[in-house]
Amino acid sequence: MDLTRIEPSNGAKYSPNLHGWLTNPRKKHRRMTSRVYRDRDGTLWIGMLDGKNLVGQKLMSVLVAGAQADSACWVNLKGLAEVENFWRDYEQDGRCAIDREHKGHFIGDESRWRVSGSERGCMWCGRHRQILRRWAEVVVREQWEAAPEGMMQTGSWYSI
């Protein structure tokens, strides 16, 4: 992987925190050993496998904390499988490779969309379009409250 191709200076689609984690001078091995894996629950992980254990971190933690996200040894992760072609896809599509559904929010997200009326297109990957759907919802609420002073009790009911 050529880290110069995913530098944040090449565009907002590249995560400054992911780049910082990969290029941390105290953890030089990361640039050569980092792979992305998905577990059975859909969580993305970054690091390297050591037998059945992962030495690394949740990818979302890296996206939030950058170089400050520590690596750890994660044992017994269920259904861990490498995300094929992740780095190739990330180089091409940036953070859209992490959020294919285009439902997530990222720092710098305001540069992700080109909005035109009630439509928008992703400027990071150039392949995703969304339409704005509006609707109204009626909310009916009810709650019991203390009766005002002056209400008189008649039998088992109160009256004014």
Secondary structure as GFF3:
##gff-version 3
##sequence-region A 1 160
A	DSSP	three_ten_helix	3	6	.	.	.	ID=ss1
A	DSSP	three_ten_helix	8	10	.	.	.	ID=ss2
A	DSSP	alpha_helix	16	22	.	.	.	ID=ss3
A	DSSP	three_ten_helix	25	27	.	.	.	ID=ss4
A	DSSP	alpha_helix	30	33	.	.	.	ID=ss5
A	DSSP	beta_strand	35	38	.	.	.	ID=ss6
A	DSSP	beta_strand	44	50	.	.	.	ID=ss7
A	DSSP	beta_strand	53	58	.	.	.	ID=ss8
A	DSSP	alpha_helix	59	65	.	.	.	ID=ss9
A	DSSP	three_ten_helix	66	68	.	.	.	ID=ss10
A	DSSP	beta_strand	72	74	.	.	.	ID=ss11
A	DSSP	beta_strand	81	82	.	.	.	ID=ss12
A	DSSP	alpha_helix	86	93	.	.	.	ID=ss13
A	DSSP	three_ten_helix	94	97	.	.	.	ID=ss14
A	DSSP	three_ten_helix	109	111	.	.	.	ID=ss15
A	DSSP	beta_strand	113	116	.	.	.	ID=ss16
A	DSSP	beta_strand	119	122	.	.	.	ID=ss17
A	DSSP	beta_strand	129	131	.	.	.	ID=ss18
A	DSSP	beta_strand	152	154	.	.	.	ID=ss19
A	DSSP	beta_strand	157	159	.	.	.	ID=ss20
###
